[in-house]
Amino acid sequence: MARSVAIVGAGQIAYELVRAFGDEWQITLHARSQPQWLAEMPCPYEHYVRGETDVPGADCVIDTIAFDEGDVTGYDPDRVGRLIAVSSASVYCDAEGRTLDEAAQGGFPDFAELIAEDQATVAPGPDTYSTRKIRMENAVQELFGARATILRPCAIYGAWSRHPREYWFVKRLLDGRQHIPVLHPDVSRFQTTSARDIAGFALAIARQEIGGTFNIADEYGPSVRQIAHSIFEFLERKAELVEVPACEQSTIGRTPWSVPRPFLIDSAKASAACHRPAANYRPDAGEAVQWLVERNPADWRGAFPQLTVYPWDLFDYAAEDAVLEAM
């Protein structure tokens, strides 16, 4: 008899999980509403269960939207064989206690090497996204012990994303922008993670019953310039990247990956434990980029709500043109 897996959430990670677990597992999908992508799946409505809470039990539960301890304390260890929770690499802090969440106030964190799982993290608490994620991680580990698995990805890409960072370049190319201002394109290396890779590692973990905490990341964290050229290649379009100087009064050239120094995580532990290599941004981001081209919504704010959270206008072409003309 096939083992059962309950997938909680309906975003890009859940989409890849359903694809990965396929016919090998008995799948139920728990979400607030029926995702559009479910129609692409074989027998698309058979495995859909409305509601994110009250998962009755399964050999494995994978929670893609657990943000705080209250999101996981309802799972019954007597009815769930393994709990895999998706956390975030934002939980790490440097030797000075600096974090991604508080970079605007305390400065951007500085890591001399790739960030491994034994790097210090923020303290658990209610204050920030990352402190709540650590509080969630602790609750999972307390409930499930060796049957708990924590995954820490970084900047996730994939089809059906609500936060498609790649759209920053894709929309400009589709809009015919020939010159694209970019802030420190070679220094900026903000670790990328494939949603499909998260699903692949989750499947290996579920099959082999592997517990612990694992970074999930592309083998190489590309720079903003490398991301741009990958997207140009995927779309067979070209534009000129124009490096603009940093200015506190301006956000021109600031991309969703723009950071003043590299933020890169090490996924070697996961690769060794699961006996599978990590992904690479090129070519693995190609499908996500093609999905964005096909989607290209007239109302990008409604389609990609998490892009609206950025505290600046992602597509202020008039301001960009003014800066480019002044250079």
C-alpha angles and dihedrals in degrees: 000000000000117000117245128240127187114204116200116204135030106232133105094296093051090049091056092043092057089049092048099046091043119147094343093077135038101246132203120180118208116198142141091246137008109273119231092233092062089081088066092061127089109263087002100189100041096082101038119112119180116231133050096224133062097045100182096211144287142182086259132013119196113195112195095174104046104135103159141014093268089064093063107028091084093067112104111223088205091060102034119067098196133002117209112189125190110224128163141256087231088085092079122099130191129237090278092051093252118152141184092248094057100033092116091058105030104025132263115298118256120214119181093202141020109299112251128191093263092062114117117267136202118275117262115261148112100272107090143011090261098046089051090049090054090048087053092048091052092050091051092050093046092051100042108021110184088006091064123097123185121196120199113194126170129207099000122208130186146111117300093028120160088200105044104171089183089070088076088073099026095058092048091053093046089048090055098247107169098185121043120189112219131186115229093333096183100041093048108090111156110175116257127211128193116229087214089054091053089054093047093052091045090054092050091048092050093048095047096034094233119177131195140066120303137182112224113202145138112274090244124031106220125217121241089257091053091048090051094050091047090054091046088054094047091052096036089231131120137211134166118254110218114197112223126195121253114260127178091216095052137058095187110137094017109137129189087261097046113129130156092234135011121288104192130161131205118234096179092112092059093044092052095045095047098035094231132112123245122251127257125224090231114079098002096068091056095091092050091051093049089050089054091051091051091046100041093151123209087224103044091170092061093042097046106030096170090062089062091062093072109108093234138052106271093200107036096146095169091058090045092052091050091054093045092049090051094053 
